[in-house]
């Protein structure tokens, strides 16, 4: 019997962004443009203007150092798993 492994499913990026907005009461100004862009993205394969979603997420992570706590750790880890190696 052959087992077909279904591709791992991920939450849409706009859902993740909504959770970030709910948790991070005063986001760092450098992260805000990327968080706004993430609010319009469905998957890591999307484009936002001329930018790839992958780049938007990477720049968000680079600017989210001041966002801390359990939710921040969990979501940052989730976002990192979305980025292809």
LUMRONU-661684 format. One line per field, with one value per atom (N, C-alpha, C): residue number from 0; atom name; x, y, z. Coordinates in steps of 0.2 Angstrom, whole numbers, padded with zeros to 4 digits. Example, Ala and Ser with C-alpha at 12.3 -4.5 7.8 and 13.67 -1.06 7.14 Angstrom:
n = 0_0_0_1_1_1
atom = N_CA_C_N_CA_C
c1 = 0066_0062_0066_0064_0068_0064
c2 = -0028_-0022_-0016_-0011_-0005_0000
c3 = 0039_0039_0039_0035_0036_0039
***
This chain:
n = 0_0_0_1_1_1_2_2_2_3_3_3_4_4_4_5_5_5_6_6_6_7_7_7_8_8_8_9_9_9_10_10_10_11_11_11_12_12_12_13_13_13_14_14_14_15_15_15_16_16_16_17_17_17_18_18_18_19_19_19_20_20_20_21_21_21_22_22_22_23_23_23_24_24_24_25_25_25_26_26_26_27_27_27_28_28_28_29_29_29_30_30_30_31_31_31_32_32_32_33_33_33_34_34_34_35_35_35_36_36_36_37_37_37_38_38_38_39_39_39_40_40_40_41_41_41_42_42_42_43_43_43_44_44_44_45_45_45_46_46_46_47_47_47_48_48_48_49_49_49_50_50_50_51_51_51_52_52_52_53_53_53_54_54_54_55_55_55_56_56_56_57_57_57_58_58_58_59_59_59_60_60_60_61_61_61_62_62_62_63_63_63_64_64_64_65_65_65_66_66_66_67_67_67_68_68_68_69_69_69_70_70_70_71_71_71_72_72_72_73_73_73_74_74_74_75_75_75_76_76_76_77_77_77_78_78_78_79_79_79_80_80_80_81_81_81_82_82_82_83_83_83_84_84_84
atom = N_CA_C_N_CA_C_N_CA_C_N_CA_C_N_CA_C_N_CA_C_N_CA_C_N_CA_C_N_CA_C_N_CA_C_N_CA_C_N_CA_C_N_CA_C_N_CA_C_N_CA_C_N_CA_C_N_CA_C_N_CA_C_N_CA_C_N_CA_C_N_CA_C_N_CA_C_N_CA_C_N_CA_C_N_CA_C_N_CA_C_N_CA_C_N_CA_C_N_CA_C_N_CA_C_N_CA_C_N_CA_C_N_CA_C_N_CA_C_N_CA_C_N_CA_C_N_CA_C_N_CA_C_N_CA_C_N_CA_C_N_CA_C_N_CA_C_N_CA_C_N_CA_C_N_CA_C_N_CA_C_N_CA_C_N_CA_C_N_CA_C_N_CA_C_N_CA_C_N_CA_C_N_CA_C_N_CA_C_N_CA_C_N_CA_C_N_CA_C_N_CA_C_N_CA_C_N_CA_C_N_CA_C_N_CA_C_N_CA_C_N_CA_C_N_CA_C_N_CA_C_N_CA_C_N_CA_C_N_CA_C_N_CA_C_N_CA_C_N_CA_C_N_CA_C_N_CA_C_N_CA_C_N_CA_C_N_CA_C_N_CA_C_N_CA_C_N_CA_C_N_CA_C_N_CA_C_N_CA_C_N_CA_C_N_CA_C
c1 = 0004_0000_0004_0003_0007_0003_0007_0004_0006_0001_0002_0002_0007_0008_0005_0000_-0003_0002_0003_0007_0005_0010_0008_0004_-0002_-0006_-0004_-0004_-0003_-0009_-0009_-0014_-0012_-0017_-0016_-0012_-0008_-0003_-0008_-0013_-0017_-0021_-0022_-0024_-0019_-0013_-0007_-0006_-0006_-0006_-0011_-0017_-0022_-0021_-0018_-0016_-0011_-0006_-0001_-0003_-0008_-0011_-0014_-0018_-0021_-0017_-0011_-0006_-0001_0001_0006_0003_0002_-0001_0002_0009_0012_0018_0016_0021_0027_0033_0039_0037_0039_0037_0040_0046_0049_0046_0042_0038_0031_0028_0021_0020_0025_0023_0023_0027_0027_0021_0019_0013_0007_0007_0001_0001_0007_0007_0005_0007_0005_-0002_-0006_-0013_-0016_-0013_-0016_-0014_-0010_-0007_-0010_-0011_-0014_-0009_-0004_0001_0008_0013_0020_0022_0018_0019_0016_0012_0009_0014_0012_0015_0012_0016_0013_0016_0013_0016_0021_0027_0033_0037_0035_0038_0035_0039_0037_0035_0030_0027_0033_0037_0043_0047_0049_0053_0049_0043_0039_0039_0038_0038_0045_0050_0057_0059_0057_0058_0054_0048_0044_0048_0050_0054_0060_0063_0069_0068_0061_0059_0055_0054_0050_0053_0060_0064_0061_0057_0054_0048_0045_0039_0041_0038_0041_0035_0036_0031_0030_0025_0024_0021_0016_0013_0018_0022_0027_0032_0034_0038_0035_0029_0025_0024_0022_0020_0027_0032_0038_0041_0040_0042_0037_0031_0026_0028_0030_0032_0038_0043_0049_0048_0044_0042_0039_0036_0033_0038_0044_0049_0053_0053_0056_0064_0067_0074_0078
c2 = -0006_0000_0006_0011_0017_0022_0026_0031_0038_0042_0048_0053_0057_0062_0069_0071_0078_0083_0088_0094_0097_0099_0102_0109_0109_0115_0120_0127_0132_0137_0141_0146_0151_0155_0160_0166_0169_0174_0180_0182_0187_0185_0179_0177_0178_0176_0176_0184_0188_0195_0198_0196_0198_0196_0190_0188_0193_0194_0199_0206_0209_0215_0215_0209_0208_0208_0205_0204_0210_0212_0217_0224_0227_0233_0239_0240_0245_0243_0241_0238_0243_0240_0244_0247_0254_0257_0254_0251_0247_0241_0238_0232_0233_0239_0240_0240_0242_0241_0234_0230_0223_0219_0221_0219_0220_0227_0229_0225_0224_0219_0212_0210_0203_0202_0207_0207_0206_0207_0206_0200_0196_0190_0183_0179_0172_0167_0166_0161_0164_0160_0162_0163_0160_0160_0166_0171_0177_0182_0187_0193_0199_0204_0210_0216_0219_0223_0219_0222_0219_0214_0214_0209_0203_0198_0191_0191_0187_0186_0184_0179_0177_0183_0188_0193_0198_0199_0203_0200_0193_0189_0190_0189_0190_0196_0202_0209_0210_0207_0208_0205_0199_0195_0199_0202_0206_0212_0215_0221_0220_0213_0212_0210_0212_0210_0213_0218_0221_0217_0213_0210_0203_0203_0197_0194_0188_0184_0178_0174_0167_0167_0172_0173_0175_0179_0181_0176_0172_0166_0161_0160_0154_0157_0163_0165_0166_0169_0170_0163_0158_0151_0149_0150_0148_0152_0158_0162_0159_0157_0155_0148_0144_0138_0139_0144_0146_0147_0150_0152_0146_0145_0139_0140_0134_0134_0136
c3 = 0000_0000_0000_-0004_-0005_-0001_0003_0007_0004_0002_-0001_0005_0006_0011_0008_0012_0010_0012_0008_0009_0016_0020_0026_0025_0028_0027_0032_0030_0034_0034_0040_0040_0035_0032_0028_0031_0028_0031_0034_0030_0033_0040_0041_0047_0053_0051_0055_0057_0052_0053_0058_0057_0061_0069_0070_0077_0079_0075_0077_0079_0075_0076_0083_0084_0091_0097_0096_0101_0103_0097_0098_0098_0104_0105_0102_0102_0099_0094_0088_0084_0082_0082_0080_0073_0072_0065_0059_0060_0055_0053_0057_0056_0053_0054_0052_0044_0040_0033_0031_0034_0032_0035_0041_0044_0040_0037_0033_0027_0024_0018_0019_0025_0026_0027_0029_0030_0023_0018_0011_0008_0011_0008_0010_0006_0008_0009_0004_0005_0004_0005_0005_-0003_-0007_-0014_-0018_-0014_-0017_-0018_-0021_-0022_-0019_-0017_-0014_-0018_-0023_-0028_-0031_-0031_-0035_-0030_-0024_-0019_-0018_-0017_-0015_-0008_-0007_0000_0005_0002_0006_0009_0004_0006_0011_0010_0015_0022_0022_0029_0032_0028_0030_0033_0030_0032_0038_0039_0045_0051_0050_0055_0057_0052_0054_0058_0057_0061_0067_0069_0074_0081_0081_0087_0094_0094_0100_0102_0098_0099_0103_0109_0113_0117_0120_0123_0120_0123_0120_0113_0112_0106_0101_0102_0097_0096_0100_0099_0095_0096_0092_0085_0084_0077_0073_0077_0073_0070_0075_0073_0067_0067_0062_0055_0056_0050_0047_0051_0048_0045_0047_0044_0037_0036_0029_0024_0026_0021_0019_0012_0009_0010_0011_0012_0006
***
